[in-house]
Amino acid sequence: MPSFPGNLPAAPNRKPDIDDDFSTGLSSERWVASYLPQWTTAERARAHYEIVAAGIELRIDADQPDWRLEDAPLRVSNLQTGVYSGPVGSSIGTHRHRTDLDVRTETPQSLLFAPSRGRAEITVSATRAANCMLAAWLVGTEHRSPTESGEICIFEIDADAIGETTIARTGIKAHHDPDLTTDMAEVVVPLDASSPHTWTVVWGEGETVIGCEGRTLRRIAQAPDYPLFLMIDLFEIGPREGSYPKSATIHHVRAWR
């Protein structure tokens, strides 16, 4: 697939619904600093982070617990724009990405930003730390129906895929949505993703466009048409090794409904 085949559509000519460079800290009116807390315990889900001059650093610390013991070794620090769960013991909740998930911490519904169509621009610096991945997704909230569960994978960047050029995964994951078809692909972007760069997604009316640095990478003839949460995550997948903390920086997020 050729890199950067065309320009992205222009951003809306109005104020974004989210315009956050984290210069005033982490706003609880915009973000839940926890990774899918309904499926685990509060401490295991809690994001480790630091506000810095360049934005917010998501961190993996040496003593950070695994997200769930069943998934170990897996540690994650995540920001998401809402949360939804059913009662304890149920399998009802946002992003049922594994078959063995059940609610361990019932979490009040919070729809801070959950558009059915729109645009998001995310400026990040990924990490080169061992066993890490930086990702950004839009995932179905599932608060209306368990079939409203599809995902737009804006990017997934493995640390060992970063160099003078970077390989990233991007596309659509159907999960439990019978109206979507999983369509993921690797793309090559001509930049070092550990330096600041901006990813963009525009979705709606049956089409998803994903790009980087103002240029289109993928145009996919399908899109979820129900409320989606934005999630930005730093994972460490595998044994603890190397120096800590491991970190990636979110510099700026802009998004429009």
N, C-alpha and C positions, 0 to 999 in steps of 0.2 A: 504494500500500500504506500503510495507516495506521501511524504510528509507535507503538511500545510498546503492542501490543494486550493484553498480559496478563502476569501475574507469571511469572517463571521458577520451575522446581521448586527446592525447598530443597536446600542442599548436604548431603552425607552427614554424619551425626552421628559422625564419627571423624576422626582426624588425617589431613591430606592426605599423599599420597606425596611431593609437592613442596610446600614452603611456603618460598618464597625471596624475600626483599626485598633481597638482595645486600649487606646491611650488613656481612657478613664477607668480601666479595669474590666473585669468580666461581669457583664450585666445579666442578672437573673431574669430580666424582662425579655431577653433575647435567647439565652442559652441555658440548657441543663448540662452541668459539668459532670456527666455520669454516662457510662456506656450501658445502654439497655438494662437499667437497674432492676426491672421487674424479674429478670431471669436469674438473678444472683443476690448477693447481699450488698448493702450500701457501701461498705468499705472496699469490697472487691471491685465494685463498679466505679468508684470515685476517680475522677480525673486528677492526675498530678500535673501541675502546670505552674508557670511563673510569668508574670507580666514583665516584659522587657521593652526597651526603647523601640524595637522593631515590630512589636506586636505581642503575641502570646506564644510562649514556648510550651508545647505539649511535651511531657517528660515521661520516661520510664525510669524509675528509681531502682536501685539495687535490692531494696527490701520490699518492693511493690508486690502484693499478692497476685496470684493467678486470678483471672476473671471468674472462672469456675474451676473447681478441682477436676471436674470431668474433662475439661478442655486443656488442662495443663500439659506442657508449659505454654501459657498464653497470657500475656499482660497487655493492657490497653488503657490509654487515656484518650478521652473522646469528649467532644462538644456536640450537642444535638439540640434542635429547635423545638423540642417538645417530648412528651412521653405519654404512653397509654398502656394500661394493663387491666386484665380481669382479676378475679379473686385468687388468693393463694391456693395453689394446687391445680389451677386450671392451665390450659395451654393457650390462653387468650392474651394477646399483647403484640406490640409492634415488633416486626422483624423476627418472625419465627424461622430463623435460618437453619435450625437443626431440629431433627425429629424428637429429640429427648428433652426439649425445653419445657419447664413448667414454672409457674409464677412462684417465686420465693419471697418477694417483697412487693406487696400490692402498692401501687404508686398512683396517686391521683392523676386523672387526665389533665394534661396541659398542652394546649395547641398554640404555642407562641408564634410559630411561623409554619404553616402547613398548606401551601398553595397546591392547586390542582394543575396549574400551568404557570409558566413564568420564565424567569432568567436568573441565573446566579453566576457571580464572578468571584473566584477564590484565589488570592495571591498567597503563595506558600514558598517555603524553602524546605525541601525534603531532607531526610537524614541518610547518611552513609554508614551509620552504626550497624554492627553485625546483627543479623536476624530481624531487622526492623522493616516495617512497611508503613507508608503514609497513604491514606485513602480519603476520598470524599464521595459520599453517596446521597441520593435522594431516595428515601424508602417509604413505602406505603404505611400510613399510620395504623391502619386496620381497625380504627375505632368505630367505623360504620359497618364493616364487613371483613371477615378473615380472608376473603379473596382479593381485597384491595391491598395487596402485599408486594407488588412489583417494585423493582429497584432500577434507578438510573445510576450506573457506576460512572461517575464523572472521571475519576482516575484512581488507580492503585499503583503505587510506585514502590517496588522493592529496592532496598538499599543497594543490593549488589547489581542492580540494573542501571545505576547512575554512573555516567562518565561524561566525556565530551558530548556525547549524545545520550539520551535516556529512553529506555523501553518502558512503556506503561500499558496497563490493561484498562479498557474502557468499553462501555456499551450498556446493554439491557440484561437484567436477570429477571426471569419470570417469577421465581419462587412459587407461590400458590395461586397466582393469577392465571386462570385458564385462557384469558384473552391476549396474553403476551407470549412471545417466544424468546427464549434466552438467545442473545446475540452479543457475545463478547469477542473482542479482538485485541491483539497487541498492536500498539502504534509506536513509531519511533519519532521522538521529538528532538530537533537539532539544538539541544541545550543541556547544560549541566543542571539537573533538577534540584541540586543542593543549594543553588542560588535562587533569589526571588524570581518567580514567574507566575503567570496568571492563567488559570483554567476557566473556561466558560461553558455553561450548558444553557440551551434554550429549548423548551419543550412545550408541546400543546398541539391540538388539532391533528393528532395522529403522527407527529414527527418529533424526533429528538435530534438536536444538533449539538455536538460536543467539539470544543476546540481549545487551543492553547496559544497564548500570546497573539490573540486577534485573528488567528487563522483556523479554518475548519479542519478537523481531523476525521470526524465521522458524521454522517447524516443517515439516520436510521428511520425507516418508515413505520414507526410505532412509538407510542408514548403512554405511560400511565395517565388516566384521566380522573384521578381522585386525589385526596389530600396526601402530601408527602412531607416528611420531616427531612431537613438537611442534617447530615452527620459528617463530622470531620474527625478522623481517628489516627492515632499513632499506635501501632502494634509492635510488640516484640514476640515473635513466634519461634519457640525453641529454647534451648538451655540458656541460662544466664552466662554471658561471656563478654569480655571486653570491659571498657571503662564506663562508669555511670556518673551522672544521669545521661541517658540517651535522649535526644530531643530533636524536634522539628518545629519550625516556626510558622504560625499563621499570621500573616502580615495584615491582611485586609479582606473583609467579606462584604460584598454588595449583592443584594438580591431584590427582585421585583416579583410581586404576585402577577 
